[in-house]
Amino acid sequence: MRKIVVHMQSTLDNRISDARGLFWEPFPWGDDEQTYVNEAFRAADTWVLTRPMYEAIVPWWDAVAAGHLPADAPDITPAVAAFADLQHQMTKIVISNALEPTDARRVLSGDLATELRSLKGEEGHDVLLSCGPGTLGPIASTPGLVDEYVIAVHPAVITNGPRMFDHLTSDLALDLVEARVFDAGAVVLRYRVLGAQDTG
């Protein structure tokens, strides 16, 4: 059985972006942090994203992987290049009621819990999930669906913006599996969901 692992970045007060949908400052992220997160991506072969995240993230990183650097690209270090290649090779699945599937992506719509449970039953490695609170809330509230959370917490508190668990409808019991503190200020936490065993 594959695992579904939620992978997100957040502020200390659990916001995943500001009100405009942008990241905050400071956003301390360098090679050490990227190298660590790359390991979570190496353990997975599928990345499920909501449409806004897909459109903001995947084309940018695909351009880096292809050597067509966006104007706002930082220095392409080995860790950054490795991430670009890792994500490019993954199966991408977009949660959307409007997008059509293509050779580069699958599309999920309708009953997401049922679709994700079916995805867990397929052959393969871990499934990473990145989504906003309106999508994550119902998914995280479904017993046995999410197995782990990998959350990068940044040393910032912002006054507005969506919080990761805004739409949660049931409590979660978590077991801290790993915590990594980086010199630049970010902390990456890996939690296992207690009782996250698929009974479907």
Legacy VTK file of the C-alpha trace (Angstrom):
# vtk DataFile Version 3.0
C-alpha trace
ASCII
DATASET POLYDATA
POINTS 200 float
0.000 0.000 0.000
1.377 3.397 -0.984
1.538 6.258 1.480
-0.007 9.684 0.969
2.359 12.311 2.340
1.230 15.938 2.614
4.124 18.243 1.754
3.708 21.948 2.535
5.559 25.129 3.529
4.089 27.287 6.298
4.763 30.180 8.619
4.974 29.708 12.359
1.271 30.568 12.580
0.465 27.877 9.993
-0.255 30.157 7.023
0.646 28.727 3.624
0.719 32.094 1.838
-0.213 35.712 2.359
-3.591 37.052 1.233
-2.243 37.538 -2.327
-1.133 33.920 -2.554
2.560 34.806 -2.245
5.279 33.570 0.076
6.452 35.648 2.999
9.729 37.168 4.118
12.025 35.902 5.414
11.904 32.672 3.418
15.191 31.027 4.381
15.695 28.246 1.882
19.043 27.068 0.605
20.913 23.970 -0.460
20.771 22.221 2.908
16.993 22.607 3.103
16.498 21.649 -0.528
18.714 18.570 -0.219
16.675 17.374 2.748
13.319 17.834 1.004
14.676 16.162 -2.118
14.772 12.912 -0.141
10.982 13.046 0.357
10.608 13.460 -3.391
12.968 10.564 -4.104
10.692 8.320 -2.029
7.682 9.303 -4.169
6.732 8.882 -7.799
3.494 10.902 -7.870
2.715 14.500 -6.924
-0.916 15.557 -6.474
-1.532 19.322 -6.471
-4.502 21.633 -6.585
-4.734 23.617 -9.808
-3.382 26.934 -8.383
-0.346 25.158 -6.949
0.185 23.126 -10.089
0.113 26.194 -12.318
2.416 28.176 -10.020
4.931 25.411 -9.333
5.198 22.806 -12.074
5.784 24.925 -15.231
8.458 26.931 -13.378
10.348 23.828 -12.270
9.871 22.098 -15.612
11.528 25.099 -17.254
14.469 24.769 -14.872
14.694 21.040 -15.614
14.768 21.817 -19.341
17.507 24.423 -18.902
15.209 27.330 -19.805
15.716 29.385 -16.670
12.872 31.719 -15.651
13.851 35.344 -15.117
13.374 35.006 -11.368
15.402 31.792 -11.069
18.123 31.793 -8.402
21.537 30.286 -8.921
20.967 26.722 -10.043
22.926 24.727 -7.504
23.204 20.925 -7.645
20.421 20.599 -5.031
18.096 22.859 -7.006
18.880 21.063 -10.262
18.260 17.718 -8.552
14.836 18.845 -7.363
13.922 20.119 -10.827
14.795 16.739 -12.320
13.032 14.777 -9.570
9.754 16.607 -9.897
9.924 16.548 -13.690
10.083 12.747 -13.675
7.129 12.345 -11.309
3.572 11.643 -12.378
1.610 14.875 -11.874
-2.027 14.762 -10.863
-4.045 17.985 -10.736
-7.160 18.406 -8.616
-9.503 20.358 -10.878
-13.051 20.335 -12.180
-12.085 22.289 -15.304
-8.687 21.126 -16.583
-8.477 18.337 -19.122
-5.916 15.547 -18.726
-2.880 15.604 -21.012
0.172 13.426 -21.563
1.908 15.469 -18.845
-0.805 15.268 -16.193
-3.715 13.322 -14.847
-6.749 15.101 -13.423
-8.758 14.282 -10.305
-12.252 15.625 -9.693
-15.390 14.570 -7.886
-15.016 12.554 -4.694
-11.368 13.225 -3.858
-11.254 10.896 -0.866
-12.394 7.990 -3.020
-9.999 8.937 -5.831
-7.043 9.254 -3.467
-7.867 5.988 -1.743
-7.866 4.319 -5.156
-4.525 5.971 -5.910
-3.090 4.539 -2.694
-4.044 1.087 -3.890
-2.096 1.387 -7.143
1.408 0.010 -7.509
4.175 2.494 -6.902
5.985 4.636 -4.372
4.735 7.411 -2.070
2.206 9.972 -3.263
2.969 13.581 -2.303
0.027 15.937 -1.834
0.234 19.748 -1.883
-3.007 21.710 -1.640
-4.801 24.595 0.004
-6.942 24.293 3.135
-10.260 24.034 1.300
-9.034 20.805 -0.280
-6.830 19.570 2.530
-9.477 19.903 5.246
-11.830 17.195 3.973
-8.926 14.957 2.921
-7.133 15.268 6.265
-10.427 14.667 8.076
-10.979 11.339 6.298
-9.666 8.563 8.569
-6.848 6.480 7.141
-6.314 8.607 4.028
-3.258 10.744 4.844
-0.321 8.831 6.303
2.286 11.526 6.933
2.859 15.270 6.928
6.173 16.849 5.928
5.911 20.494 6.910
8.621 23.126 6.498
7.961 25.797 9.137
9.523 29.201 8.488
10.524 31.834 11.060
7.777 34.261 10.098
4.323 35.211 11.349
2.030 37.047 8.939
-1.220 38.864 9.608
-3.424 37.239 6.979
-3.617 34.419 4.498
-4.991 30.872 4.451
-3.999 28.507 7.233
-3.171 24.925 6.380
-5.817 23.325 8.581
-8.531 25.993 8.326
-11.160 23.512 7.096
-10.325 20.522 9.260
-13.462 18.909 10.710
-11.895 16.278 12.965
-8.941 16.194 15.307
-5.630 14.676 14.231
-3.273 12.698 16.457
0.293 12.859 15.152
3.582 11.198 16.019
6.736 13.232 15.384
8.982 10.962 13.324
11.734 13.431 12.491
12.633 17.074 13.038
15.421 18.900 11.246
16.505 22.390 12.262
18.411 24.422 9.673
20.884 27.180 10.421
18.963 29.690 8.283
15.901 29.353 10.536
13.501 26.898 8.903
12.465 23.683 10.636
11.235 20.655 8.683
8.914 18.402 10.677
7.800 14.942 9.641
4.721 13.542 11.368
3.061 10.159 11.081
-0.703 10.150 11.483
-1.621 7.861 14.346
-4.116 5.257 13.255
-3.522 6.042 9.563
-4.155 2.544 8.291
-6.324 2.149 5.249
-9.417 0.149 6.142
-11.184 0.686 2.804
LINES 1 201
200 0 1 2 3 4 5 6 7 8 9 10 11 12 13 14 15 16 17 18 19 20 21 22 23 24 25 26 27 28 29 30 31 32 33 34 35 36 37 38 39 40 41 42 43 44 45 46 47 48 49 50 51 52 53 54 55 56 57 58 59 60 61 62 63 64 65 66 67 68 69 70 71 72 73 74 75 76 77 78 79 80 81 82 83 84 85 86 87 88 89 90 91 92 93 94 95 96 97 98 99 100 101 102 103 104 105 106 107 108 109 110 111 112 113 114 115 116 117 118 119 120 121 122 123 124 125 126 127 128 129 130 131 132 133 134 135 136 137 138 139 140 141 142 143 144 145 146 147 148 149 150 151 152 153 154 155 156 157 158 159 160 161 162 163 164 165 166 167 168 169 170 171 172 173 174 175 176 177 178 179 180 181 182 183 184 185 186 187 188 189 190 191 192 193 194 195 196 197 198 199
